[in-house]
Amino acid sequence: MQKIRIGTRESRLAVIQAEILAEHICRCCEDRELQFVTMKTKGDRILDQTLDKIGGKGLFVKELELSLREGRSDLSVHSLKDVPMEVPEDLPIIGVSAREDARDVLVLPKGTTKINSLRPLGTSSPRRVIQLRRLFPEIEIKSVRGNVLTRLAKLDGGEYSGLVLAAAGLKRLGLADRISRYFSVEEMLPAAGQGVIAVQGRRGEDYGYLDGFFDSDTSFCALAERSFIRALDGGCSSPIAAYAELVPGADKAEGISEDCVLKLTGLYAEEGSREYRIASVRGTKEEAERLGRELAFVMNKNQNILCSE
């Protein structure tokens, strides 16, 4: 019986995402033995500094990539939003899952129904910070690090008036009942790849047994979002966001005759600025990567500020 070793961070959410993939493999490949290879990444260990100060989101994947290279694991499971825009050629992203809820949400302390303006809102994301300042201009925004359960413990312990988290993570953890408010994508544009599970493997290996797990429409959307971020050289220190969706109906006014079109919306702010720009482009899903570059060009060309706190 062939053994498949699945690399994952050791947080509960990361393991659940690996289990989602494992369940698919068990259904499709009864002759495979599965083993989880869990590890704590540098991004998990250093919690007293923001990500941009210690090296960016790549800190959540480096140990998993090393495990793949050294043959200690056969594939790795990531939250796509944590995967750097530049992926090593020898360790490609071999596919992505269907997307869970991409929205951000507000979580309040247990037993409360509204924000206490005397305590800060917690988030570690510059993207969220700059949008929260527009939604809640009277409330302090304070960094919070750690996995979801650690952050919830800090919230319920009285350190924060609320947290802004990804809906997908809470739902996968079985904690949807903690959600006090969903932010629409118009209120809070998500991070590129939010809600998407990515699978990384070694170049040249056969991963055909995973084909049924991957979702082509989500792949097109993720490609557009990541193309936009890459074109703007976006990292943790610059507030930047992207969200792509397939919308029904032909858009002949824009010369698109397909039954559905890919709409890509992006947000960008210069590092240190409290103002940001939002714009959208549309095209066919096969144009996903080009649309990302086009939106980045539109952002750079049109310097008019569309939104501010």
N, C-alpha and C positions, 0 to 999 in steps of 0.2 A: 504494500500500500504506500503510495507516494505521500510524503509529508509536505505540507505547505506552511511555511512560517511567516506569520503576518506581523510586521513591525508596527508598533503604535506607542504613542505617549502613554504614560501610566495613569493619567487622570481618568476619572469615571466617564466623562463625556467621550474622551478619545477611545476608550475601550468599548463603549457602546457603539460608536461608529464602526470600529473594527468588527464588532459582533454582527452588525448589519450586513457587512460584506461576507462574513463567515457563514451566516445563515443562507445566503445565496449560493455559496460554494457547496454547502452541504446538500442543498436541494438538487443541484445540477451535477454534482460529482460525488457519488456515494463512495467511490474508491479512494478518496483523498483524506488523509489525516491532517487535522489542523492544529497549529500551535501558535499561541500569541507570544511575541517577543516584546515585552514592555520595557520602557526606559523613561527616565526623567531627563528632559532636555535642558540646556542652559537657560532657555527662556522660562522654564518652569522653576528653576532653582533660584534665579535672581529676581526677587520680588520687591526690592526696595528702590528700584529705579524704573523709569519709563523705558519702553522698548527702544525708542530712538537713541537713548543714551548708552545702550549696551549692545547695539548691533542690528536692531531691526527684527522683523518677523522671521527671517531666516534662522534665528536661534531656536525655533520650534521644530526645525526639520534636519539640521546638520547631523545630529547623532543618528537619526533614522537613515539618512543617506549613507553614512559611514557603515552602518550595519549591513545595508544592501551591498555595498562595494566589497566588504570583507566576507560576504557569504553567510552571515549570521541570520539573515532573514531573506525571504524570497520576494516580498513586496511590502510596501508601506501604505498606511492609510492616514490621510491628512484632512483637516478642514481646508478646503481650497483657498480660503481667504488668508491662511497662514503661509501659503507657499509663495516664495519669492517669484517675481516676474520672470527672472532668468533661471531656467532649470538646466542642470547639467545634461550634456548630450548623451552621456552614458547611462543616465537615470531619468528617462522621460516620464511624464505623466501619461499613463497608458489609457486613462479614461476617467470619466466623472459620473456620479450618480444623478438620478433625478433630483431636482432641487426641493428641499423642504421650504418652509415659510422663510422668505428672505428678509422680512421686516425686523426692525429694532423694536424693543418693548421697554416699558417702564415697570419696574418692580418696586413695590413699597414694603416697608417693614411689616411683619406679621401683625395683624390686628389694627392696621391703619388703613384709611381710605383716601387720604390726601397727603400732598407733600408738605413737610414741615420746613418752611422757608428759612428757619434758623440753622438748619444743618445742610451740608453740601450734597449735591448729586454726585454719584460716583461713576466714572468711566475712565478708561486708560487710552481712549482713541481720540486723536486730534480731529478726525472726521466727525465724531459725535460731539466733541466739545464745541466746535464752531457752529454746529446746527442747534445745539441745546441753548447756546447763548441767545439765539434769536427766539426760541420757543419759551425760555424761562430766564429773561434778562435780569430778574431780581434775585436769582439763586446762585450761590457759589458752586463752581464745578471743581471737583477734586479727583485726583488720580486714584484708581484702585486697581491692584494687581492680584493675581492668583486665579485658580480655576473657579468655575461657577459656584461650586459648593462653598469654597473659601470666601468668596465675595458675598454670598448670601449670609454667611455667618457674621461677617463684619456689618452687614446691613441690619440684621436682626439684633446685633449687639449694640446698636445705637450710634455707630460711627457716621452713618449717612442717612439722609432723608429719603433716598431712593437710588436705585441703580438702573442704568440703561444697558441692556444685554440683547443678544440675538435671540429671537423667538425660536429659531431652529434648535439651539442648544437646550433651551428649557424644555421644549417638547420632547426631544430625544431622551432627556433625563427623567421624563415623567413629571415635570414640574410646571406644566402649563397653567395649573391653578394659581401659581404665584404671579401671573401676569396681571397687572392692574390696568395697563393701557397699551394698545398697539399703535405705533406711529405709522402713518401711511408713508409710502415711499416719497410722496411729495413733501411731507413734513421732515423726514429723516432719510436721505438717500443712503442705501446700504453700502457696505464695503463690497468691492469686486469679489465675486465668488461666495458671498455669504449664503449659508444654507446648503452648500454643495460639498459632497465628500469626493476627494480626489484619491486615486490609486496610483502610486509611483512604483516603477519596476526597473529591471535592468534591460538595456538595449539588446535586442537579438533573441530574447527569450520568448517562448510561446505562452501567452496569457489568454488564449482563445476561450478557456473555460470561464472567463469573466465577461464575455461579450453581452450576455443577457442582463448584466448588472448596470451596464453603462447606458446613458440616455443621450441620444443625438441632439435633441432640441436644447437641452441644458448645455451640451458641449458647445453649440454655436453661441449661445448667450455668454457663456464663460469666456470663450475666445474673444468676443467683442469687448467685454469688460476688461480683460487682462491686456488686450492690445492697446486700449485707451490709457491704462495706467502706465504701461511700458513706454508708450510714446511720450508721455509727460515726465518720464523718469521718476515716477511717484514712489515714495517710501513712507516710512512711519512718521517722519518729521513734518511732512507736508499734508495738510488736510486734503484728501482726495477720495472720491467715491465714484462708483459706476454701477449702473443697473440696466440690464438688457431684458427685454421680454418680447415674446412673439404675440403680436396683436392681430386679431382676425380682420378680414376684409381687405379688398384691393384699395390701393391708394393711388389712383390714376393721376391725381393732381401732381404727384411727385414722380410720375412715370413708372410706377411699380404695379405690375399686373397680377402678382401672385395672390393666392387666397389669404396668406398671412405675411406680415412683414416683421422684421426685427427692428424694434425701437430701442435705441441706446441713449441713456441719459447719463451725463457726467457732471461732477462737481469738482471744482479746483480752486485752491487758494494758495497764494504765495506763502512760504514759510514765515511765520511771525505776524501775518495779516489776520485781521478779524473780519475781513470781507471775503466773499467768495462768489464765483460765477457758476451758473448752471446753464446747460444747453443740451439739446437733443438732436439726433440724426436718425434717419430711417433708411432701410434698404432691405434686400433679400438676405436670408440667413446665410447663404453661401458667401455673402460679402462681409461676413462678421469681422474678420481681421482688418479689412480695409476700413470698415465703418469706425472702428476704434481709432485708427490713425486719423481719419477724417474729423472726428469729433475733437481730437487733440488739436488739430490744425485750426478748427473753428474757435476753440478756446483761446489759443495763442493769438489768433488774428483779431478776435473781438475782445478787447480789453474792458468793455463796459461792465461795470459791476451790476449784476442782476439781483443779488441778495446780500444782506449784511445782518449783523446781529442787532 
